[in-house]
């Protein structure tokens, strides 16, 4: 995202000095993140990148309202986040689908819980099933789908609830390399088609560079803190082997230890 274009991007999410410590067996305290401050702009695709066990998923769960910070606070559109809400859609690394429900039923789940009439539910669900390229699979069950298809169901379900913020926690970590690259392209396409503020967590630098407007790089140890940020001001669709991308890849790689 070009912050020097003269535009005035709207602040969507603000994290102020957020810290979180977990208590393990024997009352052992494990500080997970410490003093994380971060701003995310409306419709920005932000990637939080860092190796495993650096607190990035915990930060995402705090933004989702699934965890409460010990100190600091998070706001969405200026209002404090105190728990989960329909304004945030979450996609996890595990597929989180109901095995006994069809693709359509899984996508419609949130709409049904909100008592949306059946005809309207079907129309909304079909729009997002089409968007993620699963038309023709509406009546299939999760066991009949590949890993990439299951994750697309999860993305469609999250979008169907009309959140203003999408939170994705290493959603392609279980996929093979070829499927992962395909899903990266699909994610970029969907974001271009249906703009949302996106916060995407990954430990993969190539994935971060392919997707992000801006990369927030976390320290590679606990407690997690923000080490630095990189604006990825490159045109889309991106080429993994473009000279500009490879230069930025080297700069980020030299500044951290990541799973490439």
C-alpha positions in Angstrom: 0.0 0.0 0.0 1.4 3.3 -1.1 1.3 5.7 1.9 2.9 8.5 -0.1 0.2 8.8 -2.7 -1.5 11.7 -1.0 -4.5 9.7 0.0 -5.8 9.5 3.6 -6.3 5.8 4.5 -8.8 5.2 7.2 -7.6 3.5 10.4 -9.4 0.2 10.8 -7.6 -1.6 13.7 -5.4 -0.2 16.4 -3.3 -2.3 18.8 -1.8 -0.3 21.7 1.0 -1.9 23.8 -0.7 -5.3 23.8 0.9 -8.0 26.0 -0.2 -11.5 26.9 1.2 -14.1 29.3 -0.1 -17.7 29.5 0.0 -19.8 32.7 1.2 -23.4 32.2 1.3 -26.3 34.6 2.9 -25.6 37.8 1.9 -21.9 37.5 4.8 -21.3 35.1 4.3 -18.0 33.4 5.1 -17.9 29.6 5.1 -14.3 28.2 3.8 -14.7 24.6 3.7 -11.2 23.2 4.9 -8.0 24.8 4.1 -4.3 24.0 2.8 -4.8 20.5 1.5 -1.7 18.9 0.2 -1.8 15.4 -2.2 0.0 13.0 -4.1 -1.6 10.2 -5.8 0.5 7.5 -9.1 -0.1 5.9 -8.9 -2.6 3.0 -5.2 -3.2 3.6 -3.7 -6.7 3.2 -1.4 -6.9 6.2 0.8 -10.0 6.7 2.2 -10.7 10.2 5.3 -12.8 9.5 7.7 -14.7 11.7 8.9 -18.1 12.7 6.9 -20.6 14.8 6.4 -19.7 18.5 6.8 -16.0 18.2 3.3 -15.0 19.3 1.8 -14.0 15.9 -1.2 -16.3 16.2 -1.9 -15.1 19.8 -1.9 -11.5 18.4 -4.4 -12.6 15.8 -6.7 -14.3 18.4 -6.6 -11.1 20.5 -7.8 -9.1 17.5 -10.4 -11.8 16.9 -11.6 -11.4 20.5 -10.8 -15.0 21.3 -8.1 -14.0 23.8 -8.0 -11.0 26.1 -4.7 -9.1 26.5 -3.2 -8.7 30.0 -2.2 -5.2 29.2 -2.9 -2.8 26.4 -6.0 -2.7 24.2 -7.3 -3.3 20.6 -9.9 -1.2 18.8 -11.9 -1.8 15.6 -13.3 1.4 14.0 -12.4 3.2 17.2 -14.4 0.8 19.5 -12.7 -1.5 21.9 -12.6 -5.2 21.1 -13.8 -7.2 24.1 -14.8 -10.5 22.4 -15.7 -12.1 19.1 -18.1 -10.4 16.7 -19.6 -10.7 13.2 -17.4 -7.8 12.0 -14.4 -10.2 12.0 -14.2 -13.4 10.0 -11.7 -16.1 11.1 -10.0 -18.7 8.9 -7.9 -21.2 10.8 -5.0 -23.5 9.7 -7.2 -26.5 10.5 -10.3 -26.7 8.2 -12.9 -26.4 11.0 -15.7 -27.8 8.8 -18.7 -29.9 10.0 -18.2 -33.3 8.5 -21.9 -34.0 8.4 -22.8 -30.8 6.6 -22.5 -30.2 2.8 -20.4 -27.4 1.3 -23.6 -25.3 1.1 -24.6 -26.0 4.7 -21.2 -25.2 6.0 -21.1 -21.9 4.1 -24.6 -21.0 5.3 -24.0 -21.8 8.9 -23.4 -18.3 10.2 -26.3 -16.9 8.2 -28.6 -19.6 9.7 -27.5 -18.7 13.2 -28.4 -15.1 12.4 -31.9 -16.3 11.3 -31.4 -15.1 7.7 -34.3 -16.4 5.6 -33.6 -19.6 3.7 -33.9 -18.0 0.2 -31.5 -15.2 1.1 -29.1 -17.6 2.8 -29.0 -19.7 -0.4 -28.3 -16.7 -2.6 -25.6 -15.3 -0.4 -23.9 -18.7 0.0 -24.0 -19.4 -3.7 -22.4 -16.1 -4.4 -19.4 -16.9 -2.2 -19.3 -20.6 -3.3 -18.9 -19.3 -6.9 -16.4 -16.7 -5.8 -14.0 -19.4 -4.4 -14.5 -21.6 -7.4 -16.6 -24.4 -5.8 -19.7 -24.2 -8.0 -20.8 -27.7 -8.7 -19.6 -29.0 -5.3 -22.5 -27.5 -3.2 -23.8 -30.9 -2.2 -20.4 -32.5 -1.5 -19.3 -33.3 2.0 -15.9 -32.4 3.5 -14.5 -36.0 3.1 -15.1 -35.7 -0.6 -13.0 -32.5 -1.0 -9.2 -31.9 -1.3 -7.4 -29.9 1.3 -7.4 -26.8 -0.8 -11.1 -27.1 -1.5 -11.8 -27.5 2.2 -10.0 -24.3 3.0 -11.9 -22.5 0.2 -15.1 -23.6 2.0 -13.8 -22.0 5.1 -13.0 -18.8 3.3 -16.4 -18.7 1.6 -18.1 -19.2 5.0 -16.1 -16.4 6.6 -16.9 -14.0 3.7 -20.6 -15.0 3.7 -21.1 -13.4 7.1 -20.1 -10.0 5.6 -17.2 -9.2 8.0 -15.3 -6.0 7.5 -12.1 -7.7 8.7 -10.8 -11.1 7.6 -8.3 -12.9 9.9 -6.4 -15.8 8.5 -4.1 -17.9 10.8 -1.6 -19.8 8.6 -4.5 -21.1 6.5 -2.3 -22.9 4.0 0.1 -24.5 6.4 -1.3 -28.0 5.8 -1.3 -27.9 2.0 1.3 -29.2 -0.4 3.5 -26.7 -2.2 1.6 -26.7 -5.4 -1.8 -26.3 -3.8 -0.4 -23.7 -1.4 0.8 -21.6 -4.4 -2.6 -21.9 -6.0 -4.4 -20.8 -2.9 -2.1 -17.8 -2.6 -3.2 -16.7 -6.1 -6.9 -17.4 -5.2 -6.6 -15.4 -2.0 -5.1 -12.4 -3.9 -7.8 -12.7 -6.5 -10.6 -12.8 -3.9 -9.2 -9.9 -2.0 -9.1 -7.8 -5.3 -12.6 -8.8 -6.1 -14.2 -8.3 -2.6 -12.1 -5.8 -0.7 -11.8 -6.4 3.0 -9.2 -5.5 5.6 -7.1 -8.7 5.8 -4.7 -9.7 8.5 -2.9 -12.9 7.4 -0.4 -14.8 9.6 2.3 -16.9 8.1 5.9 -18.1 8.7 6.6 -18.2 5.0 8.4 -15.2 3.6 7.5 -15.9 -0.1 3.8 -16.2 0.8 4.1 -12.9 2.7 5.7 -11.1 -0.3 3.2 -12.5 -2.7 0.1 -11.3 -0.7 1.0 -8.3 1.4 0.6 -4.6 1.1 2.7 -4.4 4.2 4.6 -7.0 6.2 5.0 -6.8 10.0 8.0 -8.8 11.0 8.0 -10.4 14.4 11.0 -11.2 16.6 11.9 -14.9 16.4 11.5 -15.6 20.1 9.1 -15.3 23.0 7.8 -12.9 24.0 6.9 -11.7 20.5 7.4 -8.1 19.6 7.3 -6.2 16.3 10.8 -6.1 14.9 10.2 -4.0 11.8 7.8 -3.4 8.9 8.1 -3.5 5.1 5.9 -1.9 2.6 5.5 -4.2 -0.4 4.8 -1.5 -3.1 4.8 -4.0 -6.0 2.1 -4.3 -8.7 -0.3 -7.3 -8.7 -0.4 -10.0 -9.8 3.1 -10.6 -8.5 5.8 -12.9 -9.9 7.7 -14.9 -7.3 10.9 -14.5 -9.3 10.7 -10.8 -10.2 13.9 -8.8 -9.5 12.2 -6.3 -7.2 10.5 -9.0 -5.1 13.7 -11.0 -4.8 15.6 -7.9 -3.6 13.0 -7.4 -0.9 13.0 -11.1 -0.1 16.8 -11.0 0.6 16.4 -7.9 2.7 13.8 -9.5 4.9 15.6 -12.9 5.0 18.8 -11.2 6.2 16.9 -9.6 9.0 15.3 -12.7 10.4 15.2 -16.4 10.7 12.2 -17.7 8.8 10.8 -20.9 7.4 11.2 -20.3 3.7 
